[in-house]
């Protein structure tokens, strides 16, 4: 019989109180549990087991583990031919972890295609704490001293868990992801989790992975659970982060 109910966690439930991800609902896809808190210990346990929080302002915390999962193999990130040509003259620099709070705030800003945001004040506070503890990271794209694009997420072991991205200039978020994937490739990261499948991410080289295979990958790649600190320093030309391979056939 198909599961139609989710587990509810008390705020003082231990971090490992989540049910097995195989019990997540099919509709809505991946809804696993509600409640709990956004403590560092719970967030770390959740991500290591293929679970992430996603909910709107005013709702209880909801925890998800969709099936299938959207992932990048960092070395397979694709840059369209036209963008690769335009990149030669693209006026921007890249940095890491220089403006984490600003990136999260920009990701929480209004989108033309969306109403509201799921990045609540509690989410901002929780991931800010994870950033200060060395687990959450941002990539920033700059032009004339202004932040024009970026992304943030969590790095645990050899897996990066992407949370959100934004763009205030043409192709800025794509190039921020390009830079991030280049660094992850150089440091032998095995997987870049994008959580939910989207056509946009698939055009950039993302792939669809069954949840069971994804969790197996995490078991092999998230342990030992150590933070990653070897990020490039300063602001560097975006051209320094071109992928070695992975040119798309897309124009």
Secondary structure, DSSP 8 states (H G I E B T S, - for coil): ------EEE-TTS-TT----GGGS-TTTTTEEEEE----HHHHHHHHHTT-EE---TTS--EEE--SSEEEE-GGG--B-HHHHHHHTT---EEEESSSHHHHHHHHTS--TT-SS-S--HHHHHHHHHHHHTTSEEEEEEEETTEEEEEEEEEEETTEEEEEEEEESSTTHHHHHHHHHHHHHHHTT--EEEEES--HHHHHTT-EEE-HHHHHHHHHHHS-S---------S-EEGGGG--SS-B-S--
